[in-house]
Amino acid sequence: MSGDARGVSIAEPFVFATAQYESGDWDSAPLVPANVIDSIARYTNLPVRPQGVIVPLASDAALQYPLLYLTGHLPVRFTAAERQVLTRYLDRGGLLFVDDHNHDVDGAFHKTIREEIRRVAGPLVPLANTHELYRCFFTFENGPPTTSHEMNGWGDNLVHEQLDAIVRAGRIRVLYSNKDYSSEWSFHPDNKRFLSVDNTKFAVNLVVYALTR
Amino acid sequence: MTSRPSVGFVARQLRHIARIRHGLMAVASGMAVGVIASLMHTMGWLAAPESIWRVGAAAIVAASVFAWLRIRAIGATPLVAALWIEEQSPGAPDFSLVTWVEEGCPSEGALARAAHARLAATDVMAAIRQLTYQQCASPLVFLIGALLLWWRAESASVSDAASTTPRAMPVVVEPADRKNVLHPWDIEVVPPSYAMRRAERLGDASSVRALAGSRLVVSGAAPSGDTLPLTATVRAIRSDSGQAVALPVDRDGDRWLVRTTVQGIPLAMVFANDTVRRQLVIEGVADTVPRVTLQAPIRDSVFRTANGTVPLAAAITDDIGLANALFEVVITSGEGERFTVRTVAVGTQRWSMPALTRRATVRASLDLATLGLQPGDVLHVRAMARDHHPDRDRDLGRSETRAFRIARPSEYDSVAVEPAPPPAVDTSLISQRMLLLLTQKLDRRQRAMPRPEVIRESQRLARDQARLRLAVGDVVFQRLSGESSAEHAHSAGDGHDHGVELQGGKLTLKSEGAGLLDEGNDAPVIAINQPLLEAYNAMWDAGRALEQGDPHAAIPPMQRALEAIERSRAASRLYLRGRPPQVIVDIAKVRLTGRDTGSTASRSARGALPAPAAARDRRLMTWLTGSLAPAAFRDSLALLRIEALGDAPAFASALGSAIDALAAGRDLTPSLVRARRALGVVQGVVPSQWTRGVPRQ
């Protein structure tokens, strides 16, 4: 929050930030930001900027955003600057959401990004499906919602029951998904009207959790 | 008495005294732990521990202390006993007895005579009695004190438990001058027979919580004479306009009796005579219907054909006891305006009465083939359960319903396109990894095998390797030229230009534009064929070695081929796409709010309380600020709690805590604050770094 000249408190809008890293294909899900922004506008009163930003992970600019979205298909190797900024980002209370666009347990992205996360923030552990992340806005009784890619046998042909996370002091620092939300949410938001159930609701929980916990 | 047995006797006595002292100290320590636990419970620092846990903890502590003392104890040896006797003897010690024992107790000589004289001069038994008293007195006092405290704490704990059971009010302690026909009374609750519960005597309680249908008997000492100067009425608490119903007051010898039946609504019984009026609050708890949760199947579904078995499972709980449960399957057939419905019961289970079952899981399987289903039929499956309540018209416990539909053949010709699964792998080919493993196995065994057999096995592997090489070649050529065969008479200058040349059975990339693939006007894609070409050529080498019956020489090129295929797999994961659209979400449009004015929502004062809540708040505040007697205040709170049970459970719960606090002599403030917050639907703020919430007090 910040104050304007009249002393009236005006909320700074939430900005959805996609992390850009040197290796791999960081921009593999270009429609996810717009879709998440649309859902936040649709279901919440949060002030939200209508367009997301792409922020280099090696830049201090990343520290301005409470939630960073990182995805890709290809092997990920952070540079020293990226590791350093990411460490500071997480220490300052930011939340990094990593989604494996391959939906693979043994894929190149999966193995390399988990290794990089372990170097930066420690090992990922399964997040209980009763965690408040699944209840902080919409309620997901069974934990993370299943994606159509899981149901249709793509990727590793598994339905992942849980997400992985690094939690410190009761707060999620890094959230890691094998469920390929990047594919699930990468469609033009105008097409949301064709869905009987909006599959981006979990993204609202993610943003609300990042902003309020 | 000889000196040797006497010294041994004293040593044994000293050991006995030490054991007794240690035992007393250990028992006293255990009792002290039990007393401390009881005191902590009394102070509210510890939840009420069961007596068996208190006794167990005390026993463990006692055993530990005893073991510790025994380990630390110095053994009373004959030498120690001799020294102790020397200390007890009159006059200064000359250590003749100690020396005599230390020397091994010779029977003759001056030393033996001196030792005997020393022993004879000492009154050993008197000294032992005095030592026993000294060593055991203080632990015994400690033990007696601990015993008294334990007994006192247990008595307090028992009376506390009795006063809070069942729920609601403690026993009312009335002043002696108020003793009359209504003080004290005795309450007996007889639950309905189907509940299989024992009758309870609650003593002189002011509030009763009982199962609806229970028989309630209030009795008291009746004065002599023919008439009873007592009236009893009962009315529903929540009904303002409800009339009080007079209850008959009977006499049974020297006692008066009033009987009523507990209903599912709160009741207030009022007893009065000429001088005293007393109230009994009855909180009737209705028997709830069983709660049924369908565990399987977990979701609705569409079956392509009407065969197979569907497992069914449901979890059922009840507050009293389950009588029976089943799965109900409703089958709807037909279309348009002609439908037929039939119901099938599956997996019926019954529970007999003598043993009440409060929790159960029922399972069954639904064989679709036996139901005679047709395409388009819909099955609705749910679980149902009934308890032992005698009213047969009572509602059943029902689970949610799952629906299954048998698909019509025509619906698969519609636009409902199922996503295609990933393409199946050509499973007739042995993988390069498998070929490598087989070759390595043959290499290890070949020394023990006859040479012709080695050659035969090796050539068989060579044929598999050749087939795999051809498949790899097909991939290379499909990517480069769309042709499916890698080995169709390629040679230098033959007019074909696939970017590769066949030289001596191997493929080589041409120098210009080698392995590049153009896609329209976009930039050329990096050569994805180089690893496959490497694999192809390595397979060629491996195949040749295998043809010659040399599996050992075939292993390195096979490993190279496998590595190249892995590299190719990684390199092939390229995602080709155009420029993504720049989407800017129109927030105002999404929120249906028109154009954003830049203003944010402002905070506003909370609205007034609803009338019923405001009335309750006024009553509560009147009592708090007034000068009600504690008993009247407690009864008023109890009435208000019962009133609120139905429509304001959080408020009622907070009042229940306040009543408990009042009975225990604790501070009522937190409970009453919670009650008022519950009335006003005030949500507490959870402090966090991001919300900047105000920390809770």
Boltz contact constraints between the chains, C-beta under 6 A:
constraints:
  - contact:
      token1: [A, 11]
      token2: [B, 600]
      max_distance: 6.0
  - contact:
      token1: [A, 30]
      token2: [B, 580]
      max_distance: 6.0
  - contact:
      token1: [A, 34]
      token2: [B, 583]
      max_distance: 6.0
  - contact:
      token1: [A, 34]
      token2: [B, 585]
      max_distance: 6.0
  - contact:
      token1: [A, 37]
      token2: [B, 585]
      max_distance: 6.0
  - contact:
      token1: [A, 38]
      token2: [B, 585]
      max_distance: 6.0
  - contact:
      token1: [A, 38]
      token2: [B, 590]
      max_distance: 6.0
  - contact:
      token1: [A, 41]
      token2: [B, 587]
      max_distance: 6.0
  - contact:
      token1: [A, 41]
      token2: [B, 590]
      max_distance: 6.0
  - contact:
      token1: [A, 41]
      token2: [B, 591]
      max_distance: 6.0
  - contact:
      token1: [A, 42]
      token2: [B, 590]
      max_distance: 6.0
  - contact:
      token1: [A, 50]
      token2: [B, 584]
      max_distance: 6.0
  - contact:
      token1: [A, 50]
      token2: [B, 585]
      max_distance: 6.0
  - contact:
      token1: [A, 50]
      token2: [B, 587]
      max_distance: 6.0
  - contact:
      token1: [A, 51]
      token2: [B, 584]
      max_distance: 6.0
  - contact:
      token1: [A, 152]
      token2: [B, 419]
      max_distance: 6.0
  - contact:
      token1: [A, 153]
      token2: [B, 421]
      max_distance: 6.0
  - contact:
      token1: [A, 212]
      token2: [B, 690]
      max_distance: 6.0
  - contact:
      token1: [A, 212]
      token2: [B, 691]
      max_distance: 6.0
  - contact:
      token1: [A, 213]
      token2: [B, 688]
      max_distance: 6.0
